Amino acid sequence: MATIEHSAILKATPERVFALLNRVEDFADYSDLIQRIEPLGGERYRWFVHAVGMDWTFDVAITESRAPEVLAWESVEGVHNQGCYRLSPVAEGTQVSLTLTYTLRNRLVEKAVNKAAKPLVSKVSRQILERVEERL
């Protein structure tokens, strides 16, 4: 299992940042690698991502949504992953911290993905937070 962490400070209140992050289906607008996200109902979503030359599909369920502090999810089908956004007020606005863990079953694919995953997830996280900040 690999773990990737990323954080940034956004110039807005935690309430405003959380309101945008909580709209999971909009994440496709925030990153070039996320092709689309389909709401499945009941706090479940199907993600379609293109990364490291491959298409990835996985279903996730929101496991914790505590405004304006925590938004967490876990995959229920497809690529096994779980993640959490934690929001904390700071003088400049909101510190947003992402922790993402994932596991791949194919060791060859896992090696290739592990090499690319950290920069890719950092890129996606940066894109998401930059585009969320633009909407604020």
Beta strands, then each sheet from edge to edge (+ up, - down):
strand 1: 2-10
strand 2: 34-41
strand 3: 44-51
strand 4: 54-66
strand 5: 70-78
strand 6: 80-90
strand 7: 93-103
sheet 1: 1+ 7- 6+ 5- 4+ 3- 2+
end
